[in-house]
Amino acid sequence: MNKSVTDWIRPEIQQLSAYHVPDPGDAIKLDAMENPYRWDATLVEEWLNVLRTAALNRYPDPAARELKQQLRAVMQVPDTMDMILGNGSDELIQMLALTLNGQGRILLAPEPSFVMYRLIAQVVGMQYIGVPLQANDFGLDMFAMLEAIETHQPALVFLAYPNNPTGNAFDMIDIEAIIETTPGLVVIDEAYAPFANNTLMSRLGEYPNLLVMRTVSKLGLAGLRLGLLAGPHKWLEQIEKTRLPYNINVLTQLSAVFALQHYAVLDKQTDQIRADRAELLEGLNAINGVQAWTSQANFILFRVADAQAIFNGLKENGILIKNLHGSHSLLNNCLRVTVGTPEENRAFLQALTQICL
Ligand SMILES: *Cc1c(COP(=O)(O)O)cnc(C)c1O
């Protein structure tokens, strides 16, 4: 006699919803922190010439040596630190959780923050603790953080720096106190480093329990799925054991090496995005009934009177952003817009102004 699905699937999995991504259709896509710029025709030609050399019949280099060397140079990973690559930093979060998982083990993060920390903790069976940020400016509530760390003795703490979806970068002095107090690993998730003013990459080694995570996704290569984890050998040699051998495919390795050889192109694009972010913020705050927060990332969080109505109105105007209302109590009537091209930003502001009238 067969048992049913619900007899076999762990209750934690049954309670989850699969990560949902809406179909954008041909909307202006300002929902996922993608770089809006593509490469010019010459660069695409050069890239295709590189891809022609790909040996699709062979497994990729499991150590991705050339790519790691490139990433080390571009992201300024200290020579003394090890690196692990992931199929996006999402996969690195999963490897970290798999490595540190165990009976009663805790994964802790401030919230609202990146939803994958909680989702992955639940999937691997770790207990997740979310500590609310401060309501006014989304800074760390240090009293609550240190108390939660003291109480729960987390194996793993994630700090997104800058934070998604709020866009702010936490105070360095608070981050240092958290690293010092945490008995387990502290991972600084620097997905938005290309748009931020500060990094902890150069401080690896200063603390025995500090790791830094980066991704090329927000830099302009979201389609490749490539993230990196940097830190002391003692930790990374253990985490490496949970990595599936050929997780970075041939096309990603070749394409990323090529793209990083042309880093200046990406760098120019992120410069442009940073400049346009300032204009977008100004435009948002000029609209009646909109409160927008400053950001060190490539998106802006803002609050309106009725987020669902604004979200729907924008969608009817062919513009897709992210509605955060209902995702966390601190995000009531909040929306998140990714910085697009100047034309896209103008279209967004124009539509929003119309809807807010
Ligand atoms: C987007 C994002 C990631 C995911 O990066 P991928 O490399 O595309 O998996 C990780 N952390 C934060 C905070 C993000 O916003």
Ligand as a Chemical Component Dictionary entry (heavy atoms), coordinates in Angstrom:
data_LIG
# 
_chem_comp.id                   LIG 
_chem_comp.type                 NON-POLYMER 
_chem_comp.pdbx_formal_charge   0 
_chem_comp.three_letter_code    LIG 
# 
loop_
_chem_comp_atom.comp_id 
_chem_comp_atom.atom_id 
_chem_comp_atom.alt_atom_id 
_chem_comp_atom.type_symbol 
_chem_comp_atom.charge 
_chem_comp_atom.model_Cartn_x 
_chem_comp_atom.model_Cartn_y 
_chem_comp_atom.model_Cartn_z 
_chem_comp_atom.pdbx_ordinal 
LIG C1 C1 C 0 20.151 39.416 -5.050 1  
LIG C2 C2 C 0 20.773 39.020 -3.764 2  
LIG C3 C3 C 0 21.505 37.843 -3.659 3  
LIG C4 C4 C 0 21.401 36.776 -4.705 4  
LIG O1 O1 O 0 22.411 36.735 -5.539 5  
LIG P1 P1 P 0 22.576 35.614 -6.641 6  
LIG O2 O2 O 0 24.059 35.574 -6.759 7  
LIG O3 O3 O 0 21.899 36.119 -7.858 8  
LIG O4 O4 O 0 22.030 34.310 -6.149 9  
LIG C5 C5 C 0 22.169 37.574 -2.473 10 
LIG N1 N1 N 0 22.057 38.408 -1.419 11 
LIG C6 C6 C 0 21.332 39.531 -1.473 12 
LIG C7 C7 C 0 21.248 40.406 -0.291 13 
LIG C8 C8 C 0 20.658 39.861 -2.648 14 
LIG O5 O5 O 0 19.882 40.942 -2.692 15 
# 
loop_
_chem_comp_bond.comp_id 
_chem_comp_bond.atom_id_1 
_chem_comp_bond.atom_id_2 
_chem_comp_bond.value_order 
_chem_comp_bond.pdbx_ordinal 
LIG C1 C2 SING 1  
LIG C2 C3 SING 2  
LIG C2 C8 DOUB 3  
LIG C3 C4 SING 4  
LIG C3 C5 DOUB 5  
LIG C4 O1 SING 6  
LIG O1 P1 SING 7  
LIG P1 O2 DOUB 8  
LIG P1 O3 SING 9  
LIG P1 O4 SING 10 
LIG C5 N1 SING 11 
LIG N1 C6 DOUB 12 
LIG C6 C7 SING 13 
LIG C6 C8 SING 14 
LIG C8 O5 SING 15 
# 
